[in-house]
């Protein structure tokens, strides 16, 4: 389960977005802590399944943090510039702020318990995917380029010719032309093993039920 958890995070389209690594790092921290708390209570859940709701909350929190940092930096720059003018030294020239770099989208060991074997597996999986540099497809346009895949508003597929088939509804869920919500896990490389919603197992790219977006022949 833990290996699948890291693989699914590596393949999540959200990882390709701006600040995607920060969002996934926060998602990882929240979900791992929640899993350990629930496990101690005797009611663990399947950590490998990506939660769209928690991922959306993590994205909003990172967006707010980034905006606050930009506002604070702008305010500080203005204060220093004003101080320089008053002292007769002229505005203070500041070097451009460097974008924050994250060493990894998540730690390679458990926050509470550390296992050499698990850590080795997680690290090897992470290294393997980064070496392959395989970017997952967007569930809407089937493209692998960097764009806002959570709210992709493109009207054509990545080839800029074929019309897109699916869209996001008001709740932010993937839906086909008939308005039927589709399973987001089914669109991932690992697919979905649940048998409770077979009607939602449909490719967002072409409508076939034998595969999801990551295996669609129309994709990039």
ABEGO torsion letter per residue (X at the ends): XAAAAAAAAAABAAAABBGAAAAAAAAAAAAAAAAAAAAAAGBBBBAABBBAAAAAAAAAAAAAAAAAAAAAAAAAAAAAAAAAAAAGAEBBBBBBBBBBBBABABBABBAABBBAAAAAAAAAAAAAAAAAGBBBBBAAAGBABBBBAAABABABBAAGABBBABBBBAAGBBBBAAGBBBBAAAABAAEBABAABAAABBBAAAGBAABBAAABAABX
